[in-house]
Each structure stands twice: as structure tokens, then as C-alpha cells.
Amino acid sequence: MGKEIDRIKIVLEEKHRTSKRLADSIDKDPTTVSKWRNNSSRP
């Protein structure tokens, strides 16, 4: 299997948003969103 595309990271960069801002808007811990962004965990 090839490298997974990190869509969350791409969208955040396109929209000029931070992981913290996303975490606040969906009421999740910023560490959790960071793990999603870095593909070390999946939602």
C-alpha cells in the first residue's frame, strides 16, 4: 500500500487554518487533531 494522502493537512493549508482552530470548531482536543493531521491516528 502506498503513502496515504493527508487530506486534513492539505485542506488546512489551502484554507490557511490551524489545527487548533479546527479542534476548537469541532470541540476536540488539539492533540487529537494534530495526530489526524500527521497521519499518526485517524478520525
N, C-alpha and C positions, 0 to 999 in steps of 0.2 A: 504494500500500500504506500502511496506517495505522501508527501507532506500535506497535512490538512490546511485548507485555506482559513486564515483567521479573519473571518468576516467582521466580527465585532471591532477588531483593531482597525480594519480598513474603513469602516463606516465612521468610527470616532474621528479618524484623521480627516476624512472627507468633510465632515460636518464641523471640524475644529472644536470638538468636545473632549472633555477629560473623562477618565474612568470614574473619578469621584462624582462628577456631575451626573453621569448615568446612574451610578449607585444611589445617589440621593433621589433621583426621579423615580426609581423603581423600588425604593425602600429596601435596598440590600447593602450589606457591608462592603466598603470599598475594596477590601482584600479579596472578597469573593469575585467581584467584577474584574479585578486585576488578574486573577487566576484564569478567568474566562478569556480575557484579552490575550494572555500569553499562552493559551492552549495547555495550561497545566491542569485544568479542570474544565468541565463542560456544563452548561446550564441544563 
